[in-house]
Amino acid sequence: MIQELWDRIIKMLHILAPEIWLSIQPGASESVIRQAEETMEMQFPEEVKAFYRMQNGMAERWFEGAADLSEEMQESYHLSKNPQNIEGIIDTYSIGSLEQISRSWESLKEDHGYNTYIPHLDTGIFAPYEWHPKWFPFMGNIFASSYCIDLAPGPMGQMGQVLHTTTTSHGKIEMHVVAPNLQIFLATLAQDLEAGKYHFDETTGVLWSQKMLSTVSSNMLIYLKELRQRGKHGGPLPQDASYDWP
C-alpha cells in the first residue's frame, strides 16, 4: 500500500513540480535503515522502513542564505542549523534523508534531552515535551517545524501517529496529530495532489496547498523568494527586513 501511495505522489510531483521530483533520492539500503535505527535508538515501524526503501529524502541543496541573516532574525524564525532544502515537497516541508534525520536527532538530543515539560501540550495524546527521542521527524523546514512519527504516544494516543510540531513567532510550541499513521498521511497527500489542491510557485520554489497559501503573509512570501534567489545566484540577504510569520 505504501508503494502504491508513493507512486501516486511521485506521479503528481512529476507533473506539478518537476524540480522537486528530480530532487527525490533513490531508496535507502537495509544497512542504511539499520544504521539510522541504531543511531536514533528506535525501531522503525514497517511502514516507515517501506517508505524509505522507496526513497531516501530530498537531495540536500543547502546554501548559506540563512547564515547571512542576523542572529536576531535567525532566532526569531527558529532557523535550523542543519542542511535542508528550501524547495519543499509540501508547504516548505522537505522529506529528510535518514542520514540528515540522524544528524538532526543527535543534535537535538545533545541540546534538549527531553525534560522540557510543556503544560499546554499535556493532553494525554502525545508526550508533553519540547522534544522527545522517540519522535521520528521525517519532514521538516528551515523554521524548525516538522512532521514526526510518534513512537512514544500518550495513553490516549496511537503508536505511529503523525504529529505536526511548530513554534510560533511568539515562541509558543504547538503540536497536534494530523494522521493516525504514515499510510493515511500519504494517502491524504496523494488525494489532495490529485484533486488539484496544490500548485507549484516558481518564485518561492514551494508546492503550496491552497489552505497554507491562503494564510501565509505577503512578507513571508517575499522572504522565501529572497532565500530562493540567494540559493540560485548567491549574495547576501537583507539584514533590516521584517517578516511576519503566517
C-alpha positions in Angstrom: 0.0 0.0 0.0 2.9 2.4 0.8 4.4 1.7 -2.6 1.1 2.4 -4.4 0.6 5.7 -2.5 4.2 6.8 -3.1 3.8 6.0 -6.8 0.8 8.3 -7.0 2.6 11.1 -5.1 5.7 10.8 -7.4 3.5 10.9 -10.5 1.9 14.1 -9.4 5.2 15.7 -8.4 6.5 14.9 -11.9 3.5 16.8 -13.3 3.2 19.7 -10.9 6.8 20.3 -9.7 9.5 18.6 -11.9 12.4 20.2 -9.9 11.1 18.8 -6.7 10.5 15.4 -8.4 14.1 15.5 -9.6 15.4 16.1 -6.0 14.0 12.8 -4.6 16.8 10.5 -3.9 16.9 6.7 -4.5 15.7 4.4 -1.7 17.8 3.6 1.3 19.5 0.3 1.6 18.8 -2.1 4.5 22.2 -1.2 6.0 21.4 2.5 6.0 18.0 1.9 7.6 19.6 -0.3 10.3 22.3 2.4 10.9 19.6 5.0 11.3 17.7 2.9 13.8 20.9 2.3 15.8 21.8 6.0 15.8 18.4 7.1 16.9 17.9 4.3 19.3 14.5 3.3 17.9 12.8 0.5 16.0 11.1 1.9 12.9 7.6 0.7 12.1 7.4 -1.5 9.0 5.6 1.3 7.0 8.4 3.7 7.8 11.0 1.2 6.5 8.9 0.6 3.4 8.7 4.3 2.8 12.5 4.7 3.0 13.2 1.7 0.8 11.4 3.6 -2.0 13.2 7.0 -1.4 15.7 8.5 0.9 14.6 12.0 1.2 15.4 15.0 -1.0 18.9 15.9 -2.1 20.5 18.4 0.3 20.9 21.7 -1.6 21.8 23.8 1.3 23.1 27.3 0.8 24.4 29.9 3.2 21.4 32.1 2.9 20.3 31.6 6.5 23.8 32.1 7.7 23.7 35.6 6.2 20.8 36.6 8.3 21.3 38.5 11.5 21.3 36.4 14.7 18.2 38.2 15.8 16.3 37.2 12.7 17.6 33.6 12.8 16.4 33.4 16.4 13.1 35.0 15.5 12.4 32.4 12.8 14.0 29.5 14.7 16.1 28.6 11.7 17.6 25.2 11.6 21.3 24.9 11.6 21.2 21.6 9.6 21.3 21.3 5.8 17.8 21.5 4.4 16.0 22.3 1.1 14.1 25.5 0.6 12.1 23.8 -2.1 9.7 21.6 0.0 7.5 18.7 -1.2 4.6 20.5 0.5 4.3 24.0 2.0 8.1 24.4 2.5 8.5 21.0 4.2 11.1 18.6 2.7 11.4 14.9 3.3 14.7 14.3 5.2 17.1 11.6 4.3 17.9 9.1 7.0 21.4 10.5 7.3 20.1 14.0 7.7 17.5 13.0 10.2 20.1 11.1 12.2 22.3 14.1 12.4 19.4 16.3 13.5 18.3 13.8 16.1 21.8 13.7 17.6 21.9 17.5 17.7 18.5 17.7 19.4 19.4 15.0 21.9 22.5 16.9 22.8 20.7 20.3 23.0 17.4 19.4 24.6 17.2 15.9 26.1 13.5 15.5 26.7 13.0 17.2 30.0 11.3 20.4 28.9 7.8 19.9 30.0 5.1 22.0 28.2 1.9 22.2 30.3 -0.5 23.2 27.5 0.6 20.1 25.5 -0.4 17.7 28.3 -3.5 16.3 26.6 -2.7 12.6 27.0 -2.4 12.2 23.2 1.4 12.7 22.9 4.3 13.3 25.2 4.1 16.9 26.5 7.7 17.9 25.8 9.5 20.3 23.6 11.2 17.3 22.0 11.2 13.5 22.5 13.8 11.0 21.4 11.1 8.6 20.1 9.8 11.1 17.6 11.0 10.4 14.1 11.0 13.8 12.2 10.6 12.6 8.6 9.7 16.0 7.2 10.9 19.5 8.2 11.6 23.0 7.1 14.1 25.8 7.8 11.8 27.2 10.5 12.4 24.1 12.7 8.8 22.9 12.2 8.4 19.2 11.5 6.1 16.2 10.8 7.1 13.3 13.2 6.2 9.7 13.5 5.3 9.3 17.2 6.8 6.1 18.7 6.1 7.2 22.3 2.4 8.3 22.3 0.4 9.3 25.4 -2.2 6.9 26.9 -4.9 8.4 24.6 -2.7 8.5 21.5 -1.8 5.8 18.9 1.6 4.3 18.1 2.9 5.6 14.8 0.6 8.6 14.8 1.9 11.6 12.7 2.5 14.8 14.7 2.9 18.3 13.4 5.1 20.4 15.6 5.9 24.1 15.2 7.0 27.2 17.1 5.1 30.4 16.6 6.7 33.8 16.1 5.9 34.4 19.8 7.9 31.4 20.8 4.9 29.2 21.7 5.2 25.5 20.8 2.2 24.0 19.1 1.6 20.3 18.4 -1.3 18.2 17.0 -2.0 14.9 15.4 -2.5 15.2 11.6 -2.9 11.5 10.8 -3.2 8.2 12.8 -0.3 6.7 10.8 2.1 7.3 7.9 -0.1 5.4 5.4 -3.1 7.7 6.0 -0.8 10.7 5.9 0.5 9.7 2.5 -3.0 8.7 1.3 -4.3 12.2 2.1 -1.3 13.9 0.4 -1.9 11.7 -2.7 -5.6 12.5 -2.8 -5.0 16.3 -2.3 -2.4 16.4 -5.1 -4.7 14.6 -7.5 -7.6 16.8 -6.5 -5.7 19.9 -7.5 -5.3 21.3 -4.0 -1.6 22.1 -4.6 0.2 24.3 -7.1 3.9 25.0 -7.6 5.1 28.5 -7.3 8.3 29.2 -9.2 9.2 32.3 -7.4 9.4 30.6 -4.0 10.2 27.0 -5.2 7.3 25.7 -3.0 4.5 23.4 -3.8 1.8 25.2 -1.9 -1.5 23.9 -0.6 -4.5 26.1 -1.1 -5.0 26.1 2.7 -1.5 27.2 3.5 -1.2 29.8 0.8 -4.3 31.5 2.0 -2.8 32.1 5.4 0.9 32.9 4.7 1.8 36.6 4.9 3.0 38.6 2.0 6.2 39.4 3.8 6.8 35.7 4.4 6.4 35.1 0.6 9.0 37.9 0.0 11.3 36.2 2.5 11.1 32.9 0.7 11.6 34.4 -2.7 14.7 36.1 -1.4 16.0 32.8 0.0 15.4 31.1 -3.3 17.2 33.8 -5.2 20.1 33.6 -2.7 20.3 29.9 -3.3 20.3 30.2 -7.1 22.6 33.2 -7.5 24.4 33.9 -4.3 24.7 37.2 -2.5 23.7 38.4 1.0 20.1 38.7 2.2 18.8 42.0 3.6 19.5 42.4 7.3 16.9 45.0 8.1 13.8 43.4 6.7 10.9 42.4 8.9 8.9 39.3 8.1 5.7 38.3 9.7 5.1 34.6 10.5 1.9 33.4 8.7 
